[in-house]
Amino acid sequence: MAELTFNKPTEVEAPGYGIWVHHRLSAPDLTLIDFDFDVGSSVEPTFDGHKLIMKGSGTSGLLRFRSSNGEEVGIVVGVHNYKRWCHIVTDFGINETSHARRAKYYSDDAAFSGQLWAQAESFTTTSSKGRPVLIDYFVKEGNDMHATVKY
């Protein structure tokens, strides 16, 4: 497995956004294996998760995790029309990259693009192994938002 390299945060042009993704994991073996975000954005590890720094509205990022049993979960967060949105991916295709999956949210596929327009502050689903997965913004507005992920 290739080692992931994190981009160092850069100054973000106003009205840039930071989305802190705080992990509350019941599976300590969950490892970040891939991520994708817009050009000009970055991701950095924090003491309890990751922070995505994005240059403005219309941007997003996807963090992809794998557990020791092979299960993969993707956490998608972004800002659309100056409001936060989120989604969870539990059905990555064989050889599907995080980049390819995140691009679907900006396509004509309503199943994906509808997530941007819904501008949900939380999303819950079940993983392929039957484990509940939840993302919930607890700081929902402004330029420095926070969300908790439970797995």
MARVODO-698214 format. One record per residue (C-alpha): x negated, y, z negated; residue number from 0; residue in three letters. Coordinates in pm, 1 decimal, decimal comma. Layout:
# MARVODO-698214
<xx X yy Y zz Z pos NUM code ALA>
...
# end
This chain:
# MARVODO-698214
<xx 0,0 yy 0,0 zz 0,0 pos 0 code MET>
<xx -134,7 yy 341,3 zz 95,7 pos 1 code ALA>
<xx -201,3 yy 589,2 zz -182,5 pos 2 code GLU>
<xx 42,0 yy 879,5 zz -188,5 pos 3 code LEU>
<xx -106,2 yy 1226,9 zz -171,0 pos 4 code THR>
<xx 88,7 yy 1512,4 zz -324,8 pos 5 code PHE>
<xx 76,8 yy 1856,9 zz -170,4 pos 6 code ASN>
<xx -16,6 yy 2129,5 zz -412,3 pos 7 code LYS>
<xx 260,8 yy 2384,3 zz -455,2 pos 8 code PRO>
<xx 213,9 yy 2699,2 zz -256,7 pos 9 code THR>
<xx 375,6 yy 3036,3 zz -289,5 pos 10 code GLU>
<xx 727,7 yy 3002,4 zz -161,6 pos 11 code VAL>
<xx 889,4 yy 3282,6 zz 33,6 pos 12 code GLU>
<xx 1202,5 yy 3421,0 zz -133,2 pos 13 code ALA>
<xx 1459,2 yy 3287,4 zz -169,3 pos 14 code PRO>
<xx 1259,0 yy 2967,7 zz -222,1 pos 15 code GLY>
<xx 1395,9 yy 2686,0 zz -435,2 pos 16 code TYR>
<xx 1249,5 yy 2444,9 zz -685,4 pos 17 code GLY>
<xx 1442,5 yy 2128,5 zz -764,5 pos 18 code ILE>
<xx 1315,1 yy 1935,7 zz -1065,6 pos 19 code TRP>
<xx 1409,5 yy 1565,8 zz -1052,7 pos 20 code VAL>
<xx 1389,7 yy 1423,7 zz -1406,8 pos 21 code HIS>
<xx 1371,2 yy 1042,6 zz -1425,9 pos 22 code HIS>
<xx 1563,9 yy 846,0 zz -1688,6 pos 23 code ARG>
<xx 1463,9 yy 499,5 zz -1575,5 pos 24 code LEU>
<xx 1563,5 yy 173,7 zz -1739,5 pos 25 code SER>
<xx 1320,0 yy -0,3 zz -1502,9 pos 26 code ALA>
<xx 969,6 yy 118,5 zz -1596,5 pos 27 code PRO>
<xx 823,6 yy -54,4 zz -1292,2 pos 28 code ASP>
<xx 990,0 yy 184,9 zz -1046,4 pos 29 code LEU>
<xx 715,8 yy 339,9 zz -830,8 pos 30 code THR>
<xx 728,0 yy 628,3 zz -584,0 pos 31 code LEU>
<xx 625,1 yy 474,8 zz -250,0 pos 32 code ILE>
<xx 719,3 yy 740,6 zz 5,1 pos 33 code ASP>
<xx 866,8 yy 1086,9 zz 34,8 pos 34 code PHE>
<xx 968,6 yy 1332,8 zz 302,8 pos 35 code ASP>
<xx 1053,6 yy 1702,6 zz 298,1 pos 36 code PHE>
<xx 1072,2 yy 2003,1 zz 529,3 pos 37 code ASP>
<xx 765,1 yy 2176,0 zz 670,6 pos 38 code VAL>
<xx 649,4 yy 2440,4 zz 426,2 pos 39 code GLY>
<xx 785,2 yy 2245,6 zz 129,7 pos 40 code SER>
<xx 591,3 yy 2038,7 zz -122,7 pos 41 code SER>
<xx 637,6 yy 1782,6 zz -398,5 pos 42 code VAL>
<xx 441,1 yy 1752,9 zz -720,1 pos 43 code GLU>
<xx 454,9 yy 1510,4 zz -1012,5 pos 44 code PRO>
<xx 581,0 yy 1643,2 zz -1346,7 pos 45 code THR>
<xx 568,5 yy 1495,3 zz -1695,5 pos 46 code PHE>
<xx 903,3 yy 1320,6 zz -1642,6 pos 47 code ASP>
<xx 957,3 yy 1309,6 zz -1267,7 pos 48 code GLY>
<xx 890,9 yy 1525,8 zz -964,1 pos 49 code HIS>
<xx 948,1 yy 1882,3 zz -851,0 pos 50 code LYS>
<xx 1031,5 yy 1965,8 zz -491,7 pos 51 code LEU>
<xx 945,1 yy 2318,4 zz -384,8 pos 52 code ILE>
<xx 1135,6 yy 2427,8 zz -75,2 pos 53 code MET>
<xx 1110,7 yy 2746,8 zz 124,6 pos 54 code LYS>
<xx 1479,5 yy 2828,2 zz 146,7 pos 55 code GLY>
<xx 1835,8 yy 2723,8 zz 212,8 pos 56 code SER>
<xx 1872,2 yy 2451,6 zz 475,2 pos 57 code GLY>
<xx 1591,5 yy 2239,8 zz 329,2 pos 58 code THR>
<xx 1578,5 yy 1905,0 zz 151,3 pos 59 code SER>
<xx 1355,4 yy 1626,3 zz 30,5 pos 60 code GLY>
<xx 1377,7 yy 1249,5 zz -14,3 pos 61 code LEU>
<xx 1188,6 yy 1057,7 zz -284,3 pos 62 code LEU>
<xx 1174,8 yy 680,5 zz -221,9 pos 63 code ARG>
<xx 1111,2 yy 436,0 zz -505,8 pos 64 code PHE>
<xx 1054,2 yy 58,2 zz -521,2 pos 65 code ARG>
<xx 1087,4 yy -172,3 zz -821,8 pos 66 code SER>
<xx 886,3 yy -489,2 zz -882,1 pos 67 code SER>
<xx 1182,2 yy -696,6 zz -757,2 pos 68 code ASN>
<xx 1156,0 yy -521,5 zz -418,0 pos 69 code GLY>
<xx 1464,5 yy -305,0 zz -452,9 pos 70 code GLU>
<xx 1431,6 yy 42,7 zz -298,2 pos 71 code GLU>
<xx 1622,4 yy 356,5 zz -394,3 pos 72 code VAL>
<xx 1599,8 yy 697,6 zz -228,5 pos 73 code GLY>
<xx 1689,5 yy 1020,1 zz -407,9 pos 74 code ILE>
<xx 1784,5 yy 1301,8 zz -169,2 pos 75 code VAL>
<xx 1815,0 yy 1661,7 zz -292,1 pos 76 code VAL>
<xx 1844,9 yy 1985,6 zz -104,4 pos 77 code GLY>
<xx 1995,0 yy 2329,6 zz -62,1 pos 78 code VAL>
<xx 2258,0 yy 2398,6 zz 205,8 pos 79 code HIS>
<xx 2428,8 yy 2736,2 zz 248,4 pos 80 code ASN>
<xx 2252,9 yy 2845,1 zz -71,3 pos 81 code TYR>
<xx 2406,8 yy 2563,6 zz -280,4 pos 82 code LYS>
<xx 2251,8 yy 2244,6 zz -405,5 pos 83 code ARG>
<xx 2344,2 yy 1899,8 zz -277,0 pos 84 code TRP>
<xx 2235,7 yy 1542,3 zz -351,4 pos 85 code CYS>
<xx 2272,8 yy 1186,2 zz -233,1 pos 86 code HIS>
<xx 2133,0 yy 839,3 zz -309,2 pos 87 code ILE>
<xx 2008,2 yy 588,8 zz -50,3 pos 88 code VAL>
<xx 2022,9 yy 217,2 zz -133,6 pos 89 code THR>
<xx 2030,5 yy 68,8 zz 217,0 pos 90 code ASP>
<xx 1703,2 yy 152,0 zz 391,3 pos 91 code PHE>
<xx 1667,5 yy -38,7 zz 716,5 pos 92 code GLY>
<xx 1372,3 yy -265,5 zz 785,5 pos 93 code ILE>
<xx 1077,1 yy -39,2 zz 873,4 pos 94 code ASN>
<xx 1296,0 yy 271,7 zz 825,7 pos 95 code GLU>
<xx 1085,4 yy 560,3 zz 698,3 pos 96 code THR>
<xx 1196,7 yy 827,1 zz 454,2 pos 97 code SER>
<xx 1148,3 yy 1078,1 zz 736,3 pos 98 code HIS>
<xx 1386,0 yy 889,3 zz 966,9 pos 99 code ALA>
<xx 1648,8 yy 856,1 zz 694,4 pos 100 code ARG>
<xx 1631,9 yy 1222,2 zz 586,3 pos 101 code ARG>
<xx 1671,3 yy 1332,8 zz 950,7 pos 102 code ALA>
<xx 2013,1 yy 1161,5 zz 959,6 pos 103 code LYS>
<xx 2148,8 yy 1422,9 zz 719,1 pos 104 code TYR>
<xx 2090,3 yy 1683,0 zz 992,1 pos 105 code TYR>
<xx 2245,2 yy 1476,4 zz 1273,0 pos 106 code SER>
<xx 2597,0 yy 1444,2 zz 1413,9 pos 107 code ASP>
<xx 2655,2 yy 1137,2 zz 1192,8 pos 108 code ASP>
<xx 2931,2 yy 1260,1 zz 959,1 pos 109 code ALA>
<xx 2852,1 yy 990,4 zz 702,8 pos 110 code ALA>
<xx 2523,9 yy 1170,4 zz 638,0 pos 111 code PHE>
<xx 2580,3 yy 1533,4 zz 740,1 pos 112 code SER>
<xx 2895,1 yy 1537,0 zz 527,4 pos 113 code GLY>
<xx 2673,0 yy 1510,9 zz 220,0 pos 114 code GLN>
<xx 2526,6 yy 1855,5 zz 291,5 pos 115 code LEU>
<xx 2868,8 yy 2012,4 zz 331,7 pos 116 code TRP>
<xx 3004,2 yy 1841,7 zz 19,2 pos 117 code ALA>
<xx 2736,2 yy 2023,6 zz -183,3 pos 118 code GLN>
<xx 2785,9 yy 1771,5 zz -462,7 pos 119 code ALA>
<xx 2637,2 yy 1838,2 zz -803,3 pos 120 code GLU>
<xx 2628,8 yy 1463,6 zz -875,9 pos 121 code SER>
<xx 2641,1 yy 1131,8 zz -694,3 pos 122 code PHE>
<xx 2678,1 yy 776,0 zz -823,6 pos 123 code THR>
<xx 2639,0 yy 445,6 zz -642,0 pos 124 code THR>
<xx 2529,5 yy 87,6 zz -701,6 pos 125 code THR>
<xx 2195,0 yy -49,9 zz -586,7 pos 126 code SER>
<xx 2160,3 yy -360,2 zz -370,7 pos 127 code SER>
<xx 2095,2 yy -560,8 zz -690,5 pos 128 code LYS>
<xx 2406,8 yy -423,5 zz -863,2 pos 129 code GLY>
<xx 2233,0 yy -163,4 zz -1080,3 pos 130 code ARG>
<xx 2412,3 yy 171,7 zz -1124,3 pos 131 code PRO>
<xx 2220,0 yy 471,0 zz -986,0 pos 132 code VAL>
<xx 2315,2 yy 830,8 zz -1068,0 pos 133 code LEU>
<xx 2186,6 yy 1177,5 zz -988,8 pos 134 code ILE>
<xx 2338,6 yy 1474,2 zz -1169,9 pos 135 code ASP>
<xx 2235,5 yy 1840,4 zz -1156,9 pos 136 code TYR>
<xx 2237,4 yy 1992,6 zz -1504,5 pos 137 code PHE>
<xx 2105,3 yy 2329,4 zz -1383,4 pos 138 code VAL>
<xx 2327,5 yy 2371,4 zz -1079,6 pos 139 code LYS>
<xx 2260,3 yy 2724,2 zz -955,9 pos 140 code GLU>
<xx 1975,5 yy 2964,5 zz -900,3 pos 141 code GLY>
<xx 1634,0 yy 2911,7 zz -748,7 pos 142 code ASN>
<xx 1506,9 yy 2665,3 zz -1011,8 pos 143 code ASP>
<xx 1754,5 yy 2376,8 zz -1039,3 pos 144 code MET>
<xx 1724,5 yy 2054,9 zz -1242,2 pos 145 code HIS>
<xx 1875,3 yy 1711,2 zz -1184,3 pos 146 code ALA>
<xx 1857,8 yy 1389,1 zz -1383,6 pos 147 code THR>
<xx 1823,2 yy 1053,2 zz -1208,2 pos 148 code VAL>
<xx 1933,9 yy 743,3 zz -1399,8 pos 149 code LYS>
<xx 1844,9 yy 397,2 zz -1273,7 pos 150 code TYR>
# end
